[in-house]
Every structure is written in structure tokens, then in C-alpha cells.
Amino acid sequence: MIEVDNLFYRYPSGVEALRGVSLEIRRGEFLAIMGKNGAGKTTLVKHFNGLLKPTSGSVKVDGVDTRELSVAELSRKVGMVFQNPDHQLFCETVEEEISFALKNFGFDEETIEKRVEWALHLLDLERYRKSSPLVLSGGERKRVALASVLAWDPEVLILDEPTIGQDQRQKEILRQFILQLNAQGKTVVMVTHDVEFVAECNPRVVLMSDGRIIADGAAKTVLTDFKTLREASIIPPQITQLFSSIAKYGFPQDVIDLWEAKSILHEVLLGGKVR
């Protein structure tokens, strides 16, 4: 689906943001890209929809080099929700914002109306239909930006720091929503610092540091590798830290989410021994 081969990118200022990144994202995969600020995460995903073009190396989407396609052509297939929603919201009302891209992509009026209604309902935005996105809270604007992308049903959804500005209830709704999209076959790429959210989602995890990939694997493997996490300036999930501290009593150290922790502790309380 997305193939990145020895990708280098240098900004006009001279800063080399990506240094030989190679990555393959398969269709229907759920991937989280993590790392400290300046690691190259957002620079990398901006290559997926053509907002940035490689200094050297290549990025291909469905076998086609992104240099050969316009941003508009790539965006029909790869939708991106920016970290700051204000960078992509500009219409007078929420309803107009969601319908804007649909009109540009040439959808007919009946389809536009149905998709706008679907997106408003899906992200609990119906009461803001006629409101300006600019008067909404940060979290609400984030949901408007997500709705405006989901409305045209791209094959790949890129979410840049999706949990910023969301309370715990909205985070859980977002988690369930992402997992549902992925279960339906949607490819989801998430850039985030929120290690607890990643642990609960349990996707494939890529760690970046100084423009390079330093780890790539299952969340359970990557998020329990304390040495590599330190290199990426990522603090392990709290549950992982807890189980690491009691490992001397026979508890496993590769626990990353609450549900697994609950199951293990439940077995201990019932059976009187660590599994």
C-alpha cells in the first residue's frame, strides 16, 4: 500500500529531517509512529499524501511514486487530519467544512448530503451543524477536521496527535472508532506521544529518533523495550512500569494494557499463583 525506500528529506532551511527511512505499510494495517519532537514523525507522514516530496529515496502509494501525483490526487486516497485543526478549517460552518472536499472531489449532491449527515452523527457534531468551527473548543475542532476527512472515505487515514484536546471519554470513543475503522479494512496511521492510548489500541509501533526508525514491531514488544524507549524519549506505559517493578515475584514484564493486567491479577487472586 505505502512503500518508503531509503527516504531522505531536507527542509529549505537545511535541516535534515529524515535520514534513510525505509518502511512498508500494508493495506488494512494499523500503525502508530512515536518519538520525541523533531524525530521526523510528521515530516514522514506528510510524504504519504504528497504534501512533501523526497529529497532522495522514494515513497510509493499503491505502486505509484508520489512525485508523479498531485496532492489532490493523493489526498483522494490518503486523508490526513493535522495536529492543529486550524490548519485545515476555513469554512463558515461545520456543515460546509465537511462538504467542502466532497464538492471538490465531484460527488453528487445526494451523496454529499448523506455523507455529511453520516459524519456529523458519527462524531457527535450534529448540534454544531450551523456553527463556525472557529467558536468550538480545540477538541471539537479536531473532531470537525476528522469528520471532514472521513466524509470522502479515503483508503488511508493519517491522524497526527489525535488525542490532543480530548478528554478521557472522547479518547475512549476515538479508540473504539479507530479500531472499528481498522476492522472494516481501513489503513490507519497515527502519529502520537500518547503512549497510554497506543497501549490500549495495541497497533504495530514504529519508534523514530533523529530522523531514523529505531524500532518497528508489535506494541507489546516495542513498548516493553525500556532501552529503546529511552532512546526515543518515550516513557513506558504505567502498567508496564508497574509489572516491571514486581517482576521479581514472577509477574510477566511484557504487559502494556489494563485488560491484560486485570486478567493476570484476577488469576493470581483466584489461583494464588502467577501464571
Phi, psi and omega in degrees: 000300176236123180239121178247123185235111175048051186280126171241141174219129178238126177289158179305334179289347181102351180289124177271104187273331179232136187228083176075044181277128173234132187200142174235126178247118184276155179301133178082009182272155175243117187233134173248129178252122186233159179157169182288169175302135180087003181287340180110008186297304182292323176301320180297308185290336176292344174283339185288330178246016172083005177297329173235148177244144184302142167289318170206168188084192183212156172229126179239138174243118186053041175082358182253129179296132183296340177295337184269357184237150176279166176299320180298317180295318180289324183294333177298331182259327184239105180265139183233133174253115185290159177300316177258107184298337180296344179283351181227008178251126182210357180277166185284331179227161178299317180301315179293325180298316182290327183276345187303305182295324179300319178295317180294328179277358173086020177291148178284163187300320181296316179294319179301314181299316181294318182289325176296314179299317180299313183292320178299315181292317184301319185253021174055050182241009186301322182287348180257011185314311185262006180275154173284135177302334184289341180266357181276165176289168179302316180294322179292320177297324177298320180290326176296316179299319179295317179298321182293332178277315182297333184301326180267003171057059177291155179289328181240133178244121178253125181242114180263109182051060186291340185270352179297129179083002180257135175282178186298322178296314180293327177297318180293321176298317179298317180300311180298322181294314179297315180296324178293316178301315181295321178296333179275002176104000180285136174278125183238126176240123184240127173260125184200154170260352189280088185293327180293321178295317179297318180299321180286331179279327178058053177269184164291140184238132173245127176258135178239149176208127177052044174081008181232156173273126181248350176201148181204115180177191179296146181305320182297329179277310185291317186281358175248008176265088188299323183296312181290324176300319178298320179297327179269003181059040178248129176276131181300156175304149183300320179297321178296318178297319180297311183291331175295323182287340180248014180299331181296344178265010176098003179282147179292151180262347185264049179254127183238345183229161186296324184293319177293319179299317179298317180297317181295313181294325178297317178298320181295316181294325180279319187261344178078012178210157178283138182294000000 
